[in-house]
Amino acid sequence: MRLLERIFSSRRREAADAAYQEAMGTSGDLIERMREHSTSESAARAMVSDIWAQHRNIPFMTSVYETVQEMNVARANGLFSRAKK
């Protein structure tokens, strides 16, 4: 009986609840930052934010994937060079 009591003790549940709340808080902060970056002046931040926000939208993600693959082929064929820093 003591074994079950230790397994299901409220102390463990409290620690798990605290960890869950911390993770949800961090997740909430990330979601809010990604929403802010969607309207960013930085094109890269805005694109990554929009892609992340649409990651479950299969047609959208398919279009993004196809576009990236087409650009990779064009770059491999020498049509575009990488931007210099």
DSSP file (Angstrom, degrees, kcal/mol; ACC not computed):
  #  RESIDUE AA STRUCTURE BP1 BP2  ACC     N-H-->O    O-->H-N    N-H-->O    O-->H-N    TCO  KAPPA ALPHA  PHI   PSI    X-CA   Y-CA   Z-CA
    1    1 A M     >        0   0    0      0, 0.0     4,-2.1     0, 0.0     5,-0.1   0.000 360.0 360.0 360.0 -35.7    0.0    0.0    0.0
    2    2 A R  H  >  +     0   0    0      1,-0.2     4,-2.5     2,-0.2     5,-0.2   0.863 360.0  57.1 -64.3 -35.0    2.9    2.4    0.7
    3    3 A L  H  > S+     0   0    0      2,-0.2     4,-2.3     1,-0.2    -1,-0.2   0.939 108.6  45.2 -61.6 -47.1    4.2    1.9   -2.8
    4    4 A L  H  > S+     0   0    0      1,-0.2     4,-2.5     2,-0.2    -1,-0.2   0.881 110.9  54.4 -63.9 -37.2    0.9    3.0   -4.3
    5    5 A E  H  < S+     0   0    0     -4,-2.1    -2,-0.2     1,-0.2    -1,-0.2   0.910 110.0  46.5 -63.4 -41.8    0.8    5.9   -1.9
    6    6 A R  H >< S+     0   0    0     -4,-2.5     3,-0.8     1,-0.2    -2,-0.2   0.885 113.0  49.8 -67.3 -38.1    4.3    7.0   -3.0
    7    7 A I  H 3< S+     0   0    0     -4,-2.3    -2,-0.2     1,-0.2    -1,-0.2   0.922 120.5  34.1 -66.1 -43.8    3.4    6.6   -6.7
    8    8 A F  T 3< S+     0   0    0     -4,-2.5    -1,-0.2    -5,-0.2    -2,-0.2   0.106  86.4 141.8-101.3  22.3    0.2    8.6   -6.4
    9    9 A S    <>  -     0   0    0     -3,-0.8     4,-1.4     1,-0.1     3,-0.4  -0.267  59.8-124.2 -65.9 152.1    1.3   11.1   -3.8
   10   10 A S  H  > S+     0   0    0      1,-0.2     4,-2.8     2,-0.2     5,-0.2   0.769 107.5  67.5 -67.9 -25.3    0.1   14.7   -4.1
   11   11 A R  H  > S+     0   0    0      2,-0.2     4,-2.1     1,-0.2    -1,-0.2   0.915 102.0  45.8 -61.2 -42.8    3.7   15.9   -4.1
   12   12 A R  H  > S+     0   0    0     -3,-0.4     4,-2.5     2,-0.2    -1,-0.2   0.904 112.9  49.8 -67.2 -41.2    4.4   14.2   -7.4
   13   13 A R  H  X S+     0   0    0     -4,-1.4     4,-2.9     1,-0.2    -2,-0.2   0.902 109.5  51.9 -64.5 -39.5    1.2   15.6   -8.9
   14   14 A E  H  X S+     0   0    0     -4,-2.8     4,-2.4     2,-0.2    -2,-0.2   0.911 110.6  47.8 -63.6 -41.6    2.1   19.1   -7.7
   15   15 A A  H  X S+     0   0    0     -4,-2.1     4,-2.4     2,-0.2    -2,-0.2   0.908 113.6  47.7 -65.1 -41.8    5.5   18.9   -9.3
   16   16 A A  H  X S+     0   0    0     -4,-2.5     4,-2.5     2,-0.2    -2,-0.2   0.904 112.0  49.9 -65.7 -41.0    4.0   17.6  -12.5
   17   17 A D  H  X S+     0   0    0     -4,-2.9     4,-2.7     2,-0.2    -2,-0.2   0.902 110.8  49.6 -63.8 -40.9    1.4   20.4  -12.4
   18   18 A A  H  X S+     0   0    0     -4,-2.4     4,-2.2     2,-0.2    -2,-0.2   0.914 112.0  47.9 -64.2 -42.7    4.1   23.0  -11.9
   19   19 A A  H  X S+     0   0    0     -4,-2.4     4,-2.4     2,-0.2    -2,-0.2   0.902 112.2  50.1 -64.5 -40.6    6.1   21.7  -14.8
   20   20 A Y  H  X S+     0   0    0     -4,-2.5     4,-2.6     2,-0.2    -2,-0.2   0.931 110.5  49.1 -62.9 -46.1    3.0   21.6  -17.0
   21   21 A Q  H  X S+     0   0    0     -4,-2.7     4,-2.2     1,-0.2    -2,-0.2   0.890 111.3  49.9 -62.1 -39.5    2.1   25.2  -16.1
   22   22 A E  H  X S+     0   0    0     -4,-2.2     4,-2.4     2,-0.2    -1,-0.2   0.919 111.4  48.6 -64.7 -43.3    5.7   26.4  -16.8
   23   23 A A  H  X S+     0   0    0     -4,-2.4     4,-2.6     1,-0.2    -2,-0.2   0.905 111.7  49.2 -63.8 -41.3    5.6   24.6  -20.2
   24   24 A M  H  X S+     0   0    0     -4,-2.6     4,-2.5     2,-0.2    -1,-0.2   0.875 110.2  51.5 -66.7 -36.6    2.3   26.2  -21.0
   25   25 A G  H  X S+     0   0    0     -4,-2.2     4,-2.1     2,-0.2    -2,-0.2   0.925 112.1  45.7 -63.9 -44.6    3.6   29.6  -20.0
   26   26 A T  H  X S+     0   0    0     -4,-2.4     4,-2.3     2,-0.2    -2,-0.2   0.911 113.0  50.6 -63.8 -43.1    6.6   29.2  -22.2
   27   27 A S  H  X S+     0   0    0     -4,-2.6     4,-2.6     1,-0.2    -2,-0.2   0.904 109.0  51.6 -61.5 -42.4    4.4   27.9  -25.1
   28   28 A G  H  X S+     0   0    0     -4,-2.5     4,-2.4     1,-0.2    -1,-0.2   0.900 109.2  50.2 -61.9 -41.5    2.1   30.9  -24.7
   29   29 A D  H  X S+     0   0    0     -4,-2.1     4,-2.5     2,-0.2    -2,-0.2   0.914 110.9  49.5 -62.2 -43.2    5.1   33.3  -24.9
   30   30 A L  H  X S+     0   0    0     -4,-2.3     4,-2.5     2,-0.2    -2,-0.2   0.924 110.7  49.3 -62.3 -45.4    6.3   31.6  -28.0
   31   31 A I  H  X S+     0   0    0     -4,-2.6     4,-2.1     1,-0.2    -1,-0.2   0.920 111.7  49.0 -61.0 -44.0    2.9   31.7  -29.7
   32   32 A E  H  X S+     0   0    0     -4,-2.4     4,-2.1     1,-0.2    -1,-0.2   0.914 111.7  48.7 -63.4 -43.0    2.6   35.4  -28.9
   33   33 A R  H  X S+     0   0    0     -4,-2.5     4,-2.4     1,-0.2    -1,-0.2   0.901 110.0  51.5 -64.2 -40.5    6.1   36.2  -30.2
   34   34 A M  H  X S+     0   0    0     -4,-2.5     4,-1.0     1,-0.2    -1,-0.2   0.888 109.0  50.9 -65.0 -37.7    5.4   34.3  -33.4
   35   35 A R  H  < S+     0   0    0     -4,-2.1     4,-0.5    -5,-0.2     3,-0.4   0.903 110.8  49.3 -64.3 -40.4    2.1   36.3  -33.9
   36   36 A E  H >< S+     0   0    0     -4,-2.1     3,-1.2     1,-0.2    -2,-0.2   0.907 108.8  52.3 -64.4 -41.4    4.1   39.5  -33.4
   37   37 A H  H >< S+     0   0    0     -4,-2.4     3,-1.8     1,-0.3    -1,-0.2   0.694  90.5  77.2 -70.8 -17.9    6.7   38.5  -35.9
   38   38 A S  T 3< S+     0   0    0     -4,-1.0    -1,-0.3    -3,-0.4    -2,-0.2   0.808 103.1  38.5 -61.1 -28.1    4.1   37.7  -38.5
   39   39 A T  T <  S+     0   0    0     -3,-1.2    -1,-0.3    -4,-0.5    -2,-0.2   0.152  92.8 134.4-105.3  16.8    3.8   41.5  -39.1
   40   40 A S    <   -     0   0    0     -3,-1.8     6,-0.1     2,-0.2    -3,-0.1  -0.239  63.3-130.6 -66.3 153.5    7.6   42.1  -38.7
   41   41 A E  S    S+     0   0    0      4,-0.0     2,-0.7     5,-0.0    -1,-0.1   0.686  89.7  91.0 -74.6 -19.6    9.5   44.3  -41.1
   42   42 A S     >  -     0   0    0      1,-0.2     4,-2.4    -5,-0.1     5,-0.2  -0.694  69.8-154.6 -79.5 116.4   12.0   41.4  -41.4
   43   43 A A  H  > S+     0   0    0     -2,-0.7     4,-2.6     1,-0.2     5,-0.2   0.893  92.0  52.1 -60.4 -41.1   10.9   39.3  -44.3
   44   44 A A  H  > S+     0   0    0      1,-0.2     4,-2.5     2,-0.2     5,-0.2   0.925 110.9  46.6 -63.8 -44.8   12.6   36.2  -42.9
   45   45 A R  H  > S+     0   0    0      1,-0.2     4,-2.3     2,-0.2    -1,-0.2   0.912 113.3  49.3 -63.5 -41.9   10.9   36.5  -39.5
   46   46 A A  H  X S+     0   0    0     -4,-2.4     4,-2.4     2,-0.2    -2,-0.2   0.912 112.8  47.4 -64.7 -42.4    7.5   37.1  -41.0
   47   47 A M  H  X S+     0   0    0     -4,-2.6     4,-2.8     2,-0.2     5,-0.2   0.937 113.0  47.0 -65.6 -46.1    7.8   34.1  -43.4
   48   48 A V  H  X S+     0   0    0     -4,-2.5     4,-2.6     1,-0.2    -1,-0.2   0.907 113.0  50.6 -62.6 -40.4    9.0   31.7  -40.7
   49   49 A S  H  X S+     0   0    0     -4,-2.3     4,-2.3    -5,-0.2    -1,-0.2   0.922 112.2  46.1 -62.8 -44.6    6.2   32.9  -38.4
   50   50 A D  H  X S+     0   0    0     -4,-2.4     4,-1.6     2,-0.2    -2,-0.2   0.899 112.7  49.9 -66.8 -40.2    3.6   32.5  -41.1
   51   51 A I  H  < S+     0   0    0     -4,-2.8     3,-0.2     1,-0.2    -2,-0.2   0.931 112.1  48.3 -62.7 -44.5    4.9   29.0  -42.0
   52   52 A W  H >< S+     0   0    0     -4,-2.6     3,-1.2     1,-0.2    -2,-0.2   0.906 110.9  50.7 -62.1 -41.1    4.9   28.0  -38.3
   53   53 A A  H 3< S+     0   0    0     -4,-2.3     3,-0.3     1,-0.2    -1,-0.2   0.792 115.9  42.1 -67.6 -26.9    1.4   29.3  -37.9
   54   54 A Q  T >< S+     0   0    0     -4,-1.6     3,-2.5    -3,-0.2     7,-0.3   0.173  74.7 121.8-103.9  16.5    0.1   27.4  -40.9
   55   55 A H  T <  S+     0   0    0     -3,-1.2    -1,-0.2     1,-0.3    -2,-0.1   0.654  77.6  47.7 -61.9 -14.7    2.0   24.1  -40.3
   56   56 A R  T 3  S+     0   0    0     -3,-0.3     2,-1.2    -4,-0.1    -1,-0.3   0.435  85.2  98.0-101.7  -0.7   -1.2   22.1  -40.2
   57   57 A N    <>  -     0   0    0     -3,-2.5     4,-2.7     1,-0.2     5,-0.3  -0.744  58.5-168.0 -88.7  95.3   -2.6   23.6  -43.4
   58   58 A I  H  > S+     0   0    0     -2,-1.2     4,-2.6     1,-0.2     5,-0.2   0.885  81.9  49.0 -58.8 -47.1   -1.6   20.9  -45.9
   59   59 A P  H  > S+     0   0    0      0, 0.0     4,-2.1     0, 0.0    -1,-0.2   0.919 114.1  47.7 -60.3 -40.3   -2.2   22.8  -49.1
   60   60 A F  H  > S+     0   0    0      2,-0.2     4,-2.3     1,-0.2    -2,-0.2   0.949 113.8  45.9 -62.4 -49.2   -0.2   25.8  -47.8
   61   61 A M  H  X S+     0   0    0     -4,-2.7     4,-2.6    -7,-0.3    -1,-0.2   0.851 110.4  54.5 -65.2 -34.4    2.7   23.6  -46.7
   62   62 A T  H  X S+     0   0    0     -4,-2.6     4,-2.7    -5,-0.3    -1,-0.2   0.920 109.0  48.3 -63.8 -43.6    2.6   21.7  -50.0
   63   63 A S  H  X S+     0   0    0     -4,-2.1     4,-2.4    -5,-0.2    -2,-0.2   0.912 112.2  48.5 -62.8 -43.0    2.9   25.0  -51.8
   64   64 A V  H  X S+     0   0    0     -4,-2.3     4,-2.4     2,-0.2    -2,-0.2   0.937 112.6  48.5 -62.6 -46.0    5.8   26.1  -49.6
   65   65 A Y  H  X S+     0   0    0     -4,-2.6     4,-2.5     1,-0.2    -2,-0.2   0.927 112.0  48.4 -60.7 -46.8    7.6   22.8  -50.1
   66   66 A E  H  X S+     0   0    0     -4,-2.7     4,-2.4     1,-0.2    -1,-0.2   0.908 111.3  50.5 -61.9 -42.0    7.2   22.9  -53.9
   67   67 A T  H  X S+     0   0    0     -4,-2.4     4,-2.2     2,-0.2    -1,-0.2   0.920 111.0  48.2 -62.8 -43.8    8.4   26.4  -54.1
   68   68 A V  H  X S+     0   0    0     -4,-2.4     4,-2.2     1,-0.2    -2,-0.2   0.916 111.6  50.2 -63.1 -43.0   11.5   25.7  -52.0
   69   69 A Q  H  X S+     0   0    0     -4,-2.5     4,-2.0     1,-0.2    -2,-0.2   0.902 109.9  50.7 -63.5 -40.4   12.3   22.6  -54.1
   70   70 A E  H  X S+     0   0    0     -4,-2.4     4,-2.2     1,-0.2    -1,-0.2   0.900 111.1  48.3 -63.4 -40.5   11.9   24.6  -57.3
   71   71 A M  H  X S+     0   0    0     -4,-2.2     4,-2.5     1,-0.2    -1,-0.2   0.864 108.5  54.3 -69.4 -34.9   14.3   27.2  -56.0
   72   72 A N  H  X S+     0   0    0     -4,-2.2     4,-2.4     2,-0.2    -1,-0.2   0.900 109.5  47.6 -64.5 -39.6   16.8   24.6  -54.9
   73   73 A V  H  X S+     0   0    0     -4,-2.0     4,-1.9     2,-0.2    -2,-0.2   0.926 111.8  50.0 -65.7 -44.6   16.8   23.1  -58.5
   74   74 A A  H  <>S+     0   0    0     -4,-2.2     5,-2.4     1,-0.2     6,-0.6   0.911 112.7  46.7 -60.7 -42.1   17.3   26.6  -60.0
   75   75 A R  H ><5S+     0   0    0     -4,-2.5     3,-1.5     1,-0.2    -1,-0.2   0.910 110.3  52.7 -66.6 -41.5   20.2   27.3  -57.6
   76   76 A A  H 3<5S+     0   0    0     -4,-2.4    -1,-0.2     1,-0.3    -2,-0.2   0.821 107.5  53.0 -63.6 -30.6   21.8   23.9  -58.4
   77   77 A N  T 3<5S-     0   0    0     -4,-1.9    -1,-0.3    -5,-0.1    -2,-0.2   0.415 120.5-110.4 -84.7   1.9   21.6   24.7  -62.1
   78   78 A G  T < 5S+     0   0    0     -3,-1.5    -3,-0.2     2,-0.2    -2,-0.1   0.589  83.7 122.9  84.0  10.7   23.4   28.0  -61.5
   79   79 A L  S   <S+     0   0    0     -5,-2.4     2,-0.4    -6,-0.2    -4,-0.2   0.826  78.8  27.9 -74.4 -30.3   20.4   30.3  -62.3
   80   80 A F  S    S-     0   0    0     -6,-0.6     2,-0.3    -9,-0.1    -2,-0.2  -0.973  72.3-149.3-128.8 144.4   20.7   31.9  -58.9
   81   81 A S        -     0   0    0     -2,-0.4     3,-0.1    -3,-0.1     2,-0.1  -0.818  34.2 -95.7-108.1 155.9   23.6   32.4  -56.6
   82   82 A R        -     0   0    0     -2,-0.3     2,-0.1     1,-0.1    -1,-0.1  -0.381  47.9 -99.4 -66.5 145.9   23.4   32.6  -52.9
   83   83 A A        -     0   0    0      1,-0.1     2,-0.3    -2,-0.1    -1,-0.1  -0.427  37.6-127.5 -66.2 138.1   23.2   36.1  -51.4
   84   84 A K              0   0    0     -2,-0.1    -1,-0.1     1,-0.1    -3,-0.0  -0.662 360.0 360.0 -89.7 145.0   26.6   37.3  -50.1
   85   85 A K              0   0    0     -2,-0.3    -1,-0.1     0, 0.0    -2,-0.1   0.464 360.0 360.0 -77.7 360.0   26.8   38.6  -46.6
